[in-house]
Amino acid sequence: MTIYFINWVAYYELKMIQYLKKKYKIKNIT
């Protein structure tokens, strides 16, 4: 359960970063 939750959070964060890059056209997010 914990491992699944961590994987979901990482996947969600990755998708959010990709969305923000497309929306604001940011090349690098640190």
Order of alpha helices (4+ residues) and beta strands (2+ residues): alpha
